[in-house]
Amino acid sequence: MSKLYIVPTPIGNLDDITLRAINTLKEADYILAEDTRTTSFLLKHLGIEKKLYSHHKFNEHATSLSVAEAIGEGRTVALVSDAGTPGISDPGFLLVRTCVEAGIEVETLPGATALIPALVQSGFPCDRFCFEGFLPQKKGRTKRLQELANESRSIIFYESPYRVVKCLEQFAEIFGEERKISVSRELTKKFEQTVRGTIAEVLAHFREHEPKGEFVIVVAGCPKAETKQKQNRYRRDDAEE
């Protein structure tokens, strides 16, 4: 049956792709790729020959409707991004929404995404967390960080190596230098590394060692906000008893 498949791809180590994802890519009529060069490399590694079309942030507004129409006419389409799960800080949301609104079935395969490994190995609470992805580069960046200053949950950010130091400097200013933080880079790759400590300590590390690779930053929740939430919860429990 024709449908749109959302297919996660490895964030680094090519062995992380699932058998189901491989079979879905083989059976699709064609594949939508964020960067056809990157996806071509993956398909060659997997021994898959399939027609590729570009679907990225610069053309997704124009192509989503035509893709939905093609699926409606009986085509099966697989959407992939360069790495991880489409729609998570990558193109995909607009196409999924277009298909849902048109009554077209969408099936999302489970698979790789960078935020979960970074969160789990941070050592911070994983039962509740706040995913922010990439912060605005300019307008609204400081305001958003100020809004998150009292967030009690673990907070996850994506950042490029060129902005990591500046980002940590902003965190130190707004969250405080003593807030705990965990910074992971090049997850699943040969030079994977996680640096943990206070914001001041991790900032000092990356001032001394040039940031390289893709970064996931996990900031511990605000201790004061967490304590206040627990106190409110205990009051509610006492009142119910």
N, C-alpha and C positions, 0 to 999 in steps of 0.2 A: 504494500500500500504506500502511496506517495506521502512523504512527510519531510519535515526539516529535522535533521539530526545535528545536535550540538556536540562536537567531538573534541574533548580535551587532548592536547598533545604535550609531550614532555617539556618540562621547564629547563632541562639541561641534559640529563642522562637519557639517551634515546631508548634504553631498556625499560623505562618507566611507562611506556604506552601499554594499554591493556589489549588482550586478544579481541575483546569485543570492539574496541575502537578500530583495530586493524581490519576486522571483517566488515565493519560499517563503511570504512573508506573504500574497501574493495568493491562493495555492492552498490555504492551510490552512483547515480548517473553522472554527476560531476561534483567537484569540490570548490567551495568558496574559501579563498585564502586571504589573510591579511597581507601577506607578502608572498607572491607565488615562488620567488627564489628560495625562500626559507622552507616553504612546504615542499617544493620540488626535491630539495635535499633529503627531507624526511621520507618522502615517498620512495625515492631511489634506495634509501637504506632499507626500507620495508619490502622492496621489490614490487611496488604497486605502480601501474601506469594508469593515469586517470586525467581527464580534462580538468584544468584549473582556470578559475576566473577570480579576478581581484575583488575583494570586498573589504574596504578599510574605512577609516574615519573621514576620509575626504570624498568618498563616493557613496557611502551607505545610504544617505538620504535619497539619492537618485536611483539606486539599484534595488532597494528592498522591495518595492512594489512589483517590479518585473520578476524578481526571484519568486515572490509569493505566487504570482500568476503562473509561472512555470511549474511550480509544485502543484498548484490547483489543476493543471492540465495533465498531471500524472507523473511528473518527474520526482525522483528522490534526490535530495540535496544534502550534502554534509558541509557544515561550517566549521572551520578551524581558525585559530589565531596563530601567531608566531610561536607562542608558548603558553601553556596553561589552558584554562577554560574560557572560551569566548564569552564576552559579556562582563567578565570580571576585570575591570580596567582595560578592556580591549573591545573592539567592535563586536556587535552581536545583539545588543538590546533592541535596537530599532527594527531589525529583521524579525526577531522573535515577536515583538509586539505587533508588527504588521501581519504576521502569519496568524497569531492568536485572534486578532480582530477579524481576519478573513475566514475564520473557522478551520484553519489548516492545522493538522496535528504537528506538535513539536515534541521531540524526545531528546532529553539531555542525558548523555552518558556521564557516569562518574569518572573522575580522573584527576590528573595533576593540577595543582594550583599552589602558588608559592606561599600564600598567607598561612595555611594550616601548619606545615612543617616548622615555619619560623615561630609561630605562636607556641606550639607544643614544646619546642626545645628552648624557648626563652626561660622556662621555669616559672612563668607567671600564670595566674589562674586562667583556665581554658573553658570553664563552664559557661562564662558569659564574656563576650568581647565586642569591640566596636571596630569595624573595618572602615577606614577612611580612604584607602587607595592613595592616589596621587593628590597632594594638596594643590590648590591654585598656585600658579607660579608667581603671580603678582597680586592683582586685585582680590581682596577677600581672604588672603592667606593668614594674616595676623589675626583678623577677626575670628576666623574659624578655630585657630589654635586657642584663642582666649575662651571661646565657647567650650572647648574640650578640657580646659585646665582643671575642672573639678569632676571630670568623668571618673567614676569609680571602677569601670571595667578596663581590662587590658585594651590598649588602642594600637591598631596596626596601620602602618603607612608603607607605601611604595615610594622609592626615591631613586633618582639617577645618580651615578657616581659624581657628576659634576656639581651637584647641589647638596651632597651629604653633609659637608662641614657647615655650610650656611644653615642647613636645616637643623642640625644639632645645636648651633648657636642660638637659633630662635627658640628651640625647645628649652634650653638652659634659662633663657630670659623669661619665658612664659610659664613653664612647668616647674622651674627651679632646678638648680644644679645637682641637688641631692636625689632627685627622682630616679628610680631604677629604670634601666633601659637595656634592651637586647637588640643588637644589630647583626643581621645575617646577610651574607653576600654569596653569590655564585652557588646557590642551593642546588644540590645533586651533582655539581660539577667537580672537577679534579681539585680545584683550589677553594672549595667550600670552607667558609669560616664564620663563626659566630663570636662576637665580642660583647661581653656582658659587664655591667657595672653601673655606677651613677652616670648621669648625663655628662657631668664634668670629666669623669674618667674616660668614657668612650670618646668624647670630643677630643681629648688630649691624644688618644691613640690615633685617630684619623687625621689629626693635624700633623702627626709625625709620620704616618704611613699613608701614602696616596691612595684614596679610595678607587677601587677598580671593580668592575662587574655590576651586576644588578643587585639592588639592595632592598631588604625588607626590614623595617624598623618596628619594634614592638616596645611600647611605653607602658610601664606599670600604671595601674589605675591610681587615682589620687587617694592616699591613705586616709585623709580626713573625711573625704566623701564616703569611702567604704565604711568607716566607723560609724558615721551618721546614719547610713542606710541600715546597718545592723541594729543600731539603737532603735530606729523607727520600727523595724521588723519585730524586735522583742516587745515593744510597747503594744503593737497590734496583737501579738500572740497572747500577751497578758490580758488584754481587753477581751479577747475571745473566750479565754478560760473563765 
